Amino acid sequence: MNNFLKYLGVIFVLLGVCCLGVYEVLPENLLLAGALVLELIGILSFILINRKLD
């Protein structure tokens, strides 16, 4: 379970990148906002979870 938690932030960042890829095909502002939220959650969770686990 700890291995999955270590990479949870990276998964959120990759989902944000996927939203940006979809934005290239279907330009809507909601996709940009979703990508921003996913990127921020991913970066913060990566830092906080890895700090807590180590």
PQR file with spaces between the fields and no chain letter, atoms N, CA, C, O and H, PARSE charges and radii, in Angstrom:
ATOM       1  N    MET     1       0.826   -1.197    0.000 -0.4000 1.5000
ATOM       2  CA   MET     1       0.000    0.000    0.000 -0.0000 2.0000
ATOM       3  C    MET     1       0.867    1.256    0.000  0.5500 1.7000
ATOM       4  O    MET     1       0.516    2.254   -0.628 -0.5500 1.4000
ATOM       5  N    ASN     2       1.995    1.209    0.700 -0.4000 1.5000
ATOM       6  CA   ASN     2       2.865    2.380    0.734 -0.0000 2.0000
ATOM       7  C    ASN     2       3.460    2.684   -0.631  0.5500 1.7000
ATOM       8  O    ASN     2       3.693    3.846   -0.963 -0.5500 1.4000
ATOM       9  H    ASN     2       2.280    0.398    1.211  0.4000 1.0000
ATOM      10  N    ASN     3       3.708    1.638   -1.431 -0.4000 1.5000
ATOM      11  CA   ASN     3       4.231    1.880   -2.778 -0.0000 2.0000
ATOM      12  C    ASN     3       3.215    2.631   -3.629  0.5500 1.7000
ATOM      13  O    ASN     3       3.582    3.512   -4.406 -0.5500 1.4000
ATOM      14  H    ASN     3       3.519    0.694   -1.161  0.4000 1.0000
ATOM      15  N    PHE     4       1.945    2.285   -3.483 -0.4000 1.5000
ATOM      16  CA   PHE     4       0.907    2.992   -4.233 -0.0000 2.0000
ATOM      17  C    PHE     4       0.789    4.440   -3.757  0.5500 1.7000
ATOM      18  O    PHE     4       0.628    5.350   -4.569 -0.5500 1.4000
ATOM      19  H    PHE     4       1.647    1.569   -2.852  0.4000 1.0000
ATOM      20  N    LEU     5       0.868    4.651   -2.450 -0.4000 1.5000
ATOM      21  CA   LEU     5       0.765    6.008   -1.917 -0.0000 2.0000
ATOM      22  C    LEU     5       1.934    6.878   -2.354  0.5500 1.7000
ATOM      23  O    LEU     5       1.776    8.083   -2.553 -0.5500 1.4000
ATOM      24  H    LEU     5       0.998    3.911   -1.790  0.4000 1.0000
ATOM      25  N    LYS     6       3.113    6.267   -2.504 -0.4000 1.5000
ATOM      26  CA   LYS     6       4.278    7.045   -2.935 -0.0000 2.0000
ATOM      27  C    LYS     6       4.067    7.653   -4.315  0.5500 1.7000
ATOM      28  O    LYS     6       4.537    8.756   -4.596 -0.5500 1.4000
ATOM      29  H    LYS     6       3.241    5.289   -2.342  0.4000 1.0000
ATOM      30  N    TYR     7       3.354    6.922   -5.176 -0.4000 1.5000
ATOM      31  CA   TYR     7       3.182    7.374   -6.554 -0.0000 2.0000
ATOM      32  C    TYR     7       1.815    7.985   -6.827  0.5500 1.7000
ATOM      33  O    TYR     7       1.473    8.229   -7.985 -0.5500 1.4000
ATOM      34  H    TYR     7       2.972    6.026   -4.948  0.4000 1.0000
ATOM      35  N    LEU     8       1.043    8.232   -5.810 -0.4000 1.5000
ATOM      36  CA   LEU     8      -0.281    8.818   -6.003 -0.0000 2.0000
ATOM      37  C    LEU     8      -0.182   10.232   -6.582  0.5500 1.7000
ATOM      38  O    LEU     8      -0.975   10.602   -7.448 -0.5500 1.4000
ATOM      39  H    LEU     8       1.320    8.033   -4.870  0.4000 1.0000
ATOM      40  N    GLY     9       0.769   11.009   -6.117 -0.4000 1.5000
ATOM      41  CA   GLY     9       0.956   12.361   -6.644 -0.0000 2.0000
ATOM      42  C    GLY     9       1.353   12.352   -8.105  0.5500 1.7000
ATOM      43  O    GLY     9       0.899   13.197   -8.877 -0.5500 1.4000
ATOM      44  H    GLY     9       1.413   10.708   -5.413  0.4000 1.0000
ATOM      45  N    VAL    10       2.193   11.408   -8.496 -0.4000 1.5000
ATOM      46  CA   VAL    10       2.616   11.304   -9.887 -0.0000 2.0000
ATOM      47  C    VAL    10       1.434   10.941  -10.775  0.5500 1.7000
ATOM      48  O    VAL    10       1.335   11.414  -11.907 -0.5500 1.4000
ATOM      49  H    VAL    10       2.562   10.722   -7.869  0.4000 1.0000
ATOM      50  N    ILE    11       0.547   10.109  -10.266 -0.4000 1.5000
ATOM      51  CA   ILE    11      -0.646    9.728  -11.033 -0.0000 2.0000
ATOM      52  C    ILE    11      -1.522   10.948  -11.287  0.5500 1.7000
ATOM      53  O    ILE    11      -2.046   11.118  -12.388 -0.5500 1.4000
ATOM      54  H    ILE    11       0.628    9.725   -9.346  0.4000 1.0000
ATOM      55  N    PHE    12      -1.682   11.797  -10.278 -0.4000 1.5000
ATOM      56  CA   PHE    12      -2.475   13.019  -10.469 -0.0000 2.0000
ATOM      57  C    PHE    12      -1.815   13.957  -11.476  0.5500 1.7000
ATOM      58  O    PHE    12      -2.504   14.578  -12.286 -0.5500 1.4000
ATOM      59  H    PHE    12      -1.257   11.659   -9.384  0.4000 1.0000
ATOM      60  N    VAL    13      -0.510   14.063  -11.432 -0.4000 1.5000
ATOM      61  CA   VAL    13       0.199   14.918  -12.391 -0.0000 2.0000
ATOM      62  C    VAL    13       0.015   14.378  -13.805  0.5500 1.7000
ATOM      63  O    VAL    13      -0.208   15.152  -14.736 -0.5500 1.4000
ATOM      64  H    VAL    13       0.049   13.559  -10.774  0.4000 1.0000
ATOM      65  N    LEU    14       0.103   13.075  -13.974 -0.4000 1.5000
ATOM      66  CA   LEU    14      -0.095   12.494  -15.304 -0.0000 2.0000
ATOM      67  C    LEU    14      -1.527   12.671  -15.798  0.5500 1.7000
ATOM      68  O    LEU    14      -1.746   12.858  -16.995 -0.5500 1.4000
ATOM      69  H    LEU    14       0.284   12.446  -13.217  0.4000 1.0000
ATOM      70  N    LEU    15      -2.500   12.615  -14.897 -0.4000 1.5000
ATOM      71  CA   LEU    15      -3.881   12.897  -15.303 -0.0000 2.0000
ATOM      72  C    LEU    15      -4.033   14.353  -15.753  0.5500 1.7000
ATOM      73  O    LEU    15      -4.779   14.642  -16.689 -0.5500 1.4000
ATOM      74  H    LEU    15      -2.322   12.464  -13.925  0.4000 1.0000
ATOM      75  N    GLY    16      -3.332   15.254  -15.090 -0.4000 1.5000
ATOM      76  CA   GLY    16      -3.344   16.656  -15.511 -0.0000 2.0000
ATOM      77  C    GLY    16      -2.730   16.840  -16.883  0.5500 1.7000
ATOM      78  O    GLY    16      -3.226   17.633  -17.683 -0.5500 1.4000
ATOM      79  H    GLY    16      -2.726   15.019  -14.330  0.4000 1.0000
ATOM      80  N    VAL    17      -1.662   16.119  -17.164 -0.4000 1.5000
ATOM      81  CA   VAL    17      -1.029   16.178  -18.479 -0.0000 2.0000
ATOM      82  C    VAL    17      -1.965   15.616  -19.539  0.5500 1.7000
ATOM      83  O    VAL    17      -2.016   16.128  -20.658 -0.5500 1.4000
ATOM      84  H    VAL    17      -1.260   15.475  -16.514  0.4000 1.0000
ATOM      85  N    CYS    18      -2.697   14.577  -19.198 -0.4000 1.5000
ATOM      86  CA   CYS    18      -3.681   14.024  -20.144 -0.0000 2.0000
ATOM      87  C    CYS    18      -4.779   15.045  -20.450  0.5500 1.7000
ATOM      88  O    CYS    18      -5.234   15.151  -21.589 -0.5500 1.4000
ATOM      89  H    CYS    18      -2.656   14.161  -18.290  0.4000 1.0000
ATOM      90  N    CYS    19      -5.194   15.782  -19.446 -0.4000 1.5000
ATOM      91  CA   CYS    19      -6.192   16.845  -19.681 -0.0000 2.0000
ATOM      92  C    CYS    19      -5.646   17.899  -20.625  0.5500 1.7000
ATOM      93  O    CYS    19      -6.375   18.415  -21.473 -0.5500 1.4000
ATOM      94  H    CYS    19      -4.825   15.695  -18.520  0.4000 1.0000
ATOM      95  N    LEU    20      -4.373   18.221  -20.484 -0.4000 1.5000
ATOM      96  CA   LEU    20      -3.775   19.202  -21.396 -0.0000 2.0000
ATOM      97  C    LEU    20      -3.678   18.649  -22.813  0.5500 1.7000
ATOM      98  O    LEU    20      -3.815   19.397  -23.780 -0.5500 1.4000
ATOM      99  H    LEU    20      -3.781   17.802  -19.796  0.4000 1.0000
ATOM     100  N    GLY    21      -3.445   17.355  -22.942 -0.4000 1.5000
ATOM     101  CA   GLY    21      -3.427   16.739  -24.268 -0.0000 2.0000
ATOM     102  C    GLY    21      -4.800   16.761  -24.923  0.5500 1.7000
ATOM     103  O    GLY    21      -4.914   17.001  -26.125 -0.5500 1.4000
ATOM     104  H    GLY    21      -3.334   16.747  -22.156  0.4000 1.0000
ATOM     105  N    VAL    22      -5.837   16.513  -24.140 -0.4000 1.5000
ATOM     106  CA   VAL    22      -7.205   16.570  -24.668 -0.0000 2.0000
ATOM     107  C    VAL    22      -7.556   18.012  -25.037  0.5500 1.7000
ATOM     108  O    VAL    22      -8.309   18.245  -25.982 -0.5500 1.4000
ATOM     109  H    VAL    22      -5.744   16.319  -23.164  0.4000 1.0000
ATOM     110  N    TYR    23      -7.018   18.966  -24.302 -0.4000 1.5000
ATOM     111  CA   TYR    23      -7.290   20.374  -24.592 -0.0000 2.0000
ATOM     112  C    TYR    23      -6.796   20.761  -25.988  0.5500 1.7000
ATOM     113  O    TYR    23      -7.386   21.621  -26.641 -0.5500 1.4000
ATOM     114  H    TYR    23      -6.406   18.776  -23.535  0.4000 1.0000
ATOM     115  N    GLU    24      -5.719   20.126  -26.440 -0.4000 1.5000
ATOM     116  CA   GLU    24      -5.213   20.424  -27.785 -0.0000 2.0000
ATOM     117  C    GLU    24      -6.219   20.029  -28.858  0.5500 1.7000
ATOM     118  O    GLU    24      -6.289   20.665  -29.910 -0.5500 1.4000
ATOM     119  H    GLU    24      -5.240   19.427  -25.909  0.4000 1.0000
ATOM     120  N    VAL    25      -6.995   18.986  -28.599 -0.4000 1.5000
ATOM     121  CA   VAL    25      -7.980   18.511  -29.578 -0.0000 2.0000
ATOM     122  C    VAL    25      -9.310   19.233  -29.403  0.5500 1.7000
ATOM     123  O    VAL    25      -9.961   19.593  -30.384 -0.5500 1.4000
ATOM     124  H    VAL    25      -6.939   18.469  -27.744  0.4000 1.0000
ATOM     125  N    LEU    26      -9.706   19.442  -28.169 -0.4000 1.5000
ATOM     126  CA   LEU    26     -11.012   20.016  -27.852 -0.0000 2.0000
ATOM     127  C    LEU    26     -10.810   21.192  -26.898  0.5500 1.7000
ATOM     128  O    LEU    26     -10.890   21.017  -25.682 -0.5500 1.4000
ATOM     129  H    LEU    26      -9.178   19.150  -27.372  0.4000 1.0000
ATOM     130  N    PRO    27     -10.550   22.386  -27.431 -0.5600 1.5000
ATOM     131  CA   PRO    27     -10.207   23.523  -26.557  0.2800 2.0000
ATOM     132  C    PRO    27     -11.406   24.057  -25.766  0.5500 1.7000
ATOM     133  O    PRO    27     -12.289   24.719  -26.314 -0.5500 1.4000
ATOM     134  N    GLU    28     -11.413   23.757  -24.485 -0.4000 1.5000
ATOM     135  CA   GLU    28     -12.404   24.299  -23.560 -0.0000 2.0000
ATOM     136  C    GLU    28     -11.678   24.722  -22.289  0.5500 1.7000
ATOM     137  O    GLU    28     -10.714   24.085  -21.864 -0.5500 1.4000
ATOM     138  H    GLU    28     -10.696   23.220  -24.040  0.4000 1.0000
ATOM     139  N    ASN    29     -12.154   25.795  -21.699 -0.4000 1.5000
ATOM     140  CA   ASN    29     -11.495   26.314  -20.504 -0.0000 2.0000
ATOM     141  C    ASN    29     -11.642   25.394  -19.306  0.5500 1.7000
ATOM     142  O    ASN    29     -10.810   25.418  -18.399 -0.5500 1.4000
ATOM     143  H    ASN    29     -12.937   26.312  -22.044  0.4000 1.0000
ATOM     144  N    LEU    30     -12.680   24.593  -19.292 -0.4000 1.5000
ATOM     145  CA   LEU    30     -12.879   23.653  -18.189 -0.0000 2.0000
ATOM     146  C    LEU    30     -11.749   22.621  -18.136  0.5500 1.7000
ATOM     147  O    LEU    30     -11.347   22.200  -17.051 -0.5500 1.4000
ATOM     148  H    LEU    30     -13.356   24.573  -20.029  0.4000 1.0000
ATOM     149  N    LEU    31     -11.242   22.220  -19.282 -0.4000 1.5000
ATOM     150  CA   LEU    31     -10.117   21.282  -19.309 -0.0000 2.0000
ATOM     151  C    LEU    31      -8.857   21.924  -18.740  0.5500 1.7000
ATOM     152  O    LEU    31      -8.085   21.262  -18.046 -0.5500 1.4000
ATOM     153  H    LEU    31     -11.568   22.562  -20.163  0.4000 1.0000
ATOM     154  N    LEU    32      -8.642   23.195  -19.025 -0.4000 1.5000
ATOM     155  CA   LEU    32      -7.479   23.890  -18.468 -0.0000 2.0000
ATOM     156  C    LEU    32      -7.588   24.010  -16.957  0.5500 1.7000
ATOM     157  O    LEU    32      -6.604   23.817  -16.243 -0.5500 1.4000
ATOM     158  H    LEU    32      -9.269   23.733  -19.589  0.4000 1.0000
ATOM     159  N    ALA    33      -8.768   24.324  -16.472 -0.4000 1.5000
ATOM     160  CA   ALA    33      -8.965   24.447  -15.028 -0.0000 2.0000
ATOM     161  C    ALA    33      -8.798   23.087  -14.352  0.5500 1.7000
ATOM     162  O    ALA    33      -8.190   22.997  -13.285 -0.5500 1.4000
ATOM     163  H    ALA    33      -9.568   24.480  -17.052  0.4000 1.0000
ATOM     164  N    GLY    34      -9.326   22.044  -14.958 -0.4000 1.5000
ATOM     165  CA   GLY    34      -9.167   20.704  -14.406 -0.0000 2.0000
ATOM     166  C    GLY    34      -7.720   20.263  -14.383  0.5500 1.7000
ATOM     167  O    GLY    34      -7.271   19.639  -13.422 -0.5500 1.4000
ATOM     168  H    GLY    34      -9.819   22.117  -15.825  0.4000 1.0000
ATOM     169  N    ALA    35      -6.985   20.587  -15.440 -0.4000 1.5000
ATOM     170  CA   ALA    35      -5.564   20.239  -15.491 -0.0000 2.0000
ATOM     171  C    ALA    35      -4.792   20.982  -14.411  0.5500 1.7000
ATOM     172  O    ALA    35      -3.903   20.412  -13.779 -0.5500 1.4000
ATOM     173  H    ALA    35      -7.350   21.094  -16.220  0.4000 1.0000
ATOM     174  N    LEU    36      -5.124   22.242  -14.197 -0.4000 1.5000
ATOM     175  CA   LEU    36      -4.450   23.019  -13.158 -0.0000 2.0000
ATOM     176  C    LEU    36      -4.705   22.428  -11.782  0.5500 1.7000
ATOM     177  O    LEU    36      -3.784   22.300  -10.975 -0.5500 1.4000
ATOM     178  H    LEU    36      -5.846   22.705  -14.711  0.4000 1.0000
ATOM     179  N    VAL    37      -5.942   22.073  -11.515 -0.4000 1.5000
ATOM     180  CA   VAL    37      -6.287   21.496  -10.208 -0.0000 2.0000
ATOM     181  C    VAL    37      -5.582   20.161  -10.011  0.5500 1.7000
ATOM     182  O    VAL    37      -5.030   19.906   -8.941 -0.5500 1.4000
ATOM     183  H    VAL    37      -6.691   22.177  -12.170  0.4000 1.0000
ATOM     184  N    LEU    38      -5.595   19.306  -11.029 -0.4000 1.5000
ATOM     185  CA   LEU    38      -4.941   18.006  -10.917 -0.0000 2.0000
ATOM     186  C    LEU    38      -3.431   18.147  -10.722  0.5500 1.7000
ATOM     187  O    LEU    38      -2.830   17.407   -9.943 -0.5500 1.4000
ATOM     188  H    LEU    38      -6.044   19.513  -11.898  0.4000 1.0000
ATOM     189  N    GLU    39      -2.823   19.098  -11.430 -0.4000 1.5000
ATOM     190  CA   GLU    39      -1.380   19.324  -11.282 -0.0000 2.0000
ATOM     191  C    GLU    39      -1.050   19.800   -9.868  0.5500 1.7000
ATOM     192  O    GLU    39      -0.098   19.315   -9.258 -0.5500 1.4000
ATOM     193  H    GLU    39      -3.311   19.700  -12.062  0.4000 1.0000
ATOM     194  N    LEU    40      -1.820   20.733   -9.352 -0.4000 1.5000
ATOM     195  CA   LEU    40      -1.550   21.241   -8.007 -0.0000 2.0000
ATOM     196  C    LEU    40      -1.755   20.164   -6.940  0.5500 1.7000
ATOM     197  O    LEU    40      -0.943   20.019   -6.026 -0.5500 1.4000
ATOM     198  H    LEU    40      -2.594   21.127   -9.847  0.4000 1.0000
ATOM     199  N    ILE    41      -2.838   19.418   -7.065 -0.4000 1.5000
ATOM     200  CA   ILE    41      -3.089   18.329   -6.115 -0.0000 2.0000
ATOM     201  C    ILE    41      -1.974   17.290   -6.201  0.5500 1.7000
ATOM     202  O    ILE    41      -1.512   16.782   -5.179 -0.5500 1.4000
ATOM     203  H    ILE    41      -3.498   19.535   -7.808  0.4000 1.0000
ATOM     204  N    GLY    42      -1.551   16.982   -7.407 -0.4000 1.5000
ATOM     205  CA   GLY    42      -0.499   15.990   -7.586 -0.0000 2.0000
ATOM     206  C    GLY    42       0.822   16.417   -6.982  0.5500 1.7000
ATOM     207  O    GLY    42       1.481   15.624   -6.309 -0.5500 1.4000
ATOM     208  H    GLY    42      -1.926   17.395   -8.237  0.4000 1.0000
ATOM     209  N    ILE    43       1.216   17.646   -7.209 -0.4000 1.5000
ATOM     210  CA   ILE    43       2.492   18.135   -6.674 -0.0000 2.0000
ATOM     211  C    ILE    43       2.449   18.211   -5.156  0.5500 1.7000
ATOM     212  O    ILE    43       3.383   17.780   -4.481 -0.5500 1.4000
ATOM     213  H    ILE    43       0.682   18.291   -7.756  0.4000 1.0000
ATOM     214  N    LEU    44       1.367   18.756   -4.623 -0.4000 1.5000
ATOM     215  CA   LEU    44       1.269   18.872   -3.168 -0.0000 2.0000
ATOM     216  C    LEU    44       1.170   17.506   -2.490  0.5500 1.7000
ATOM     217  O    LEU    44       1.797   17.276   -1.456 -0.5500 1.4000
ATOM     218  H    LEU    44       0.608   19.106   -5.172  0.4000 1.0000
ATOM     219  N    SER    45       0.394   16.613   -3.067 -0.4000 1.5000
ATOM     220  CA   SER    45       0.273   15.286   -2.444 -0.0000 2.0000
ATOM     221  C    SER    45       1.583   14.515   -2.554  0.5500 1.7000
ATOM     222  O    SER    45       1.932   13.777   -1.632 -0.5500 1.4000
ATOM     223  H    SER    45      -0.115   16.800   -3.907  0.4000 1.0000
ATOM     224  N    PHE    46       2.309   14.662   -3.642 -0.4000 1.5000
ATOM     225  CA   PHE    46       3.598   13.991   -3.778 -0.0000 2.0000
ATOM     226  C    PHE    46       4.558   14.456   -2.689  0.5500 1.7000
ATOM     227  O    PHE    46       5.235   13.642   -2.061 -0.5500 1.4000
ATOM     228  H    PHE    46       2.026   15.262   -4.390  0.4000 1.0000
ATOM     229  N    ILE    47       4.613   15.749   -2.470 -0.4000 1.5000
ATOM     230  CA   ILE    47       5.523   16.294   -1.455 -0.0000 2.0000
ATOM     231  C    ILE    47       5.094   15.860   -0.067  0.5500 1.7000
ATOM     232  O    ILE    47       5.912   15.358    0.704 -0.5500 1.4000
ATOM     233  H    ILE    47       4.062   16.410   -2.980  0.4000 1.0000
ATOM     234  N    LEU    48       3.813   16.047    0.267 -0.4000 1.5000
ATOM     235  CA   LEU    48       3.354   15.758    1.620 -0.0000 2.0000
ATOM     236  C    LEU    48       3.370   14.274    1.948  0.5500 1.7000
ATOM     237  O    LEU    48       3.762   13.896    3.052 -0.5500 1.4000
ATOM     238  H    LEU    48       3.148   16.455   -0.360  0.4000 1.0000
ATOM     239  N    ILE    49       2.957   13.430    1.025 -0.4000 1.5000
ATOM     240  CA   ILE    49       2.926   11.987    1.303 -0.0000 2.0000
ATOM     241  C    ILE    49       4.344   11.445    1.440  0.5500 1.7000
ATOM     242  O    ILE    49       4.615   10.653    2.343 -0.5500 1.4000
ATOM     243  H    ILE    49       2.639   13.736    0.128  0.4000 1.0000
ATOM     244  N    ASN    50       5.245   11.857    0.565 -0.4000 1.5000
ATOM     245  CA   ASN    50       6.610   11.348    0.661 -0.0000 2.0000
ATOM     246  C    ASN    50       7.317   11.876    1.902  0.5500 1.7000
ATOM     247  O    ASN    50       8.177   11.189    2.453 -0.5500 1.4000
ATOM     248  H    ASN    50       5.024   12.501   -0.168  0.4000 1.0000
ATOM     249  N    ARG    51       6.982   13.055    2.344 -0.4000 1.5000
ATOM     250  CA   ARG    51       7.558   13.578    3.581 -0.0000 2.0000
ATOM     251  C    ARG    51       7.057   12.785    4.773  0.5500 1.7000
ATOM     252  O    ARG    51       7.802   12.527    5.718 -0.5500 1.4000
ATOM     253  H    ARG    51       6.283   13.613    1.896  0.4000 1.0000
ATOM     254  N    LYS    52       5.776   12.396    4.721 -0.4000 1.5000
ATOM     255  CA   LYS    52       5.181   11.655    5.837 -0.0000 2.0000
ATOM     256  C    LYS    52       5.664   10.198    5.873  0.5500 1.7000
ATOM     257  O    LYS    52       5.880    9.650    6.954 -0.5500 1.4000
ATOM     258  H    LYS    52       5.171   12.606    3.953  0.4000 1.0000
ATOM     259  N    LEU    53       5.837    9.565    4.699 -0.4000 1.5000
ATOM     260  CA   LEU    53       6.251    8.174    4.665 -0.0000 2.0000
ATOM     261  C    LEU    53       7.728    7.979    5.006  0.5500 1.7000
ATOM     262  O    LEU    53       8.102    6.944    5.557 -0.5500 1.4000
ATOM     263  H    LEU    53       5.663   10.010    3.821  0.4000 1.0000
ATOM     264  N    ASP    54       8.550    8.941    4.692 -0.4000 1.5000
ATOM     265  CA   ASP    54       9.997    8.795    4.943 -0.0000 2.0000
ATOM     266  C    ASP    54      10.398    9.233    6.316  0.5500 1.7000
ATOM     267  O    ASP    54      11.577    9.167    6.666 -0.5500 1.4000
ATOM     268  H    ASP    54       8.246    9.782    4.244  0.4000 1.0000
